[in-house]
Amino acid sequence: MDLFDSMRIFVRVVERGSFSAVARELNMGQPAVSKQVRALEQYLGGAVFARSTRHLALTDQGQRFYSHCQEILSQLEHATRSFASGQEQIAGPLRIAAPVSYGRLCIAPLIGTFLQRHPDVQIDLRLNDYNEDLLMENIDLAIRIGVVKSEGLVAVPLGTSTRRVYAAPAYLERHGRPREPAELAGHNCIAFTLLEHYDRWHFTRRDEALEVAIKGNVTSNNSEAIREMVLGGLGISLSPQWLFAADFEQGSVCSLLDEYQTTALPVSAVFSRERRRSARTMAFIDFLRENV
C-alpha cells in the first residue's frame, strides 16, 4: 500500500461522498477504491467510515484523520510545486476564472502585487458566476466557492467564505428585526440561486442546528444584484462577509442573528487534471494561499 495514494483516495471519497464517484474520477474500479480504503483502515487499526449508515459518514477518528490528511497532502503538494517552480521560469499568459463579485472584490486587488513579484506573467482575469469548462475555455486556474464536485478537477483549499445575514436599516424600520432564525420565515428573503438548496438557510448555536425554509418575492444568480437589492431595502440576504464588508463599516447594512453561526463555504483554486501545471499557475495558487 502506498500511504500517500491511499490518503488521497480517502480524502476524495470524503469530499465526493461516494466510492463510485471517485472510481470514475480516477478511472479505476470501485472495488479498487474500496480496497485502498480498507488497506488504510488496516494500517491505522480502526475504521474511518461508519458503514452501518446508508450514507457515507466518518467516524470520530476518521474525521480527525481526514483533517490531518488535508493538511499533510496540502503540504506535500506545496513542496512538490515549489520544487517544480524552481526549475521552470514563472512567465507567460495566465488565464484565471472567478465568480464576478469575489473576483472583483477579493482577487483583482491582489493582482498588482502578484505581478510585481512576477513581472513576466500576463494575466487574463475572466469573471463569470457560472462554472466554465476549464479545458474548453483554455482556463489555467479557476476560483470556486462551495464544494467542488466536478470530476477531473484538482482542488486546492484556499480557506472558507464566512456568511452572515444582512439587511438595510430602512428594511428593518419597516418590517422589524428578526431575533431568531425561525422569524426569517416571515420576512422577504433574497436567495442566491447558484447554491444548492438556496431556499433553505442553516444555522447553529452551541449544539443546536436549525434549518429555515425562506421565501421572498425575488431571487438572483448574481451576488452584486443581491447586494444592490439589500442596500435598497428590498429584503434580507444570507451573503458572504466580503460582499458587504465596506457597506457594514459604513452603516449601510446591519448584520443580523450574530449569535448564530451559518455554514461557511469552502474557497478553492481548481485546475484540470488533464492540463499541464505550469510554474505560473502554481505560483499564483501559492500566492492566493498566502493572501486570500
ABEGO torsion letter per residue (X at the ends): XBAAAAAAAAAAAAAAGBAAAAAAAAGBBAAAAAAAAAAAAAAAGBBABBAABABBBBBAAAAAAAAAAAAAAAAAAAAAAAAAAAABBBBEBBBBBBBAAAAAAAAAAAAAAAAAABAABBBBBBBBABBBBAAAAGBABBBBBEBBABBGBBBBBAEBBBBBBBBBAAAAAAAEBBABAAAAAABBBBBBAABBGAABBBBBBEABBBBBBBBBABBBABAAAAAAAAAAGABBBBBBAAAAAAAAAAGABBBBGAABBBBBBBBBBBBBAABBBBAAAAAAAAAAAAAX
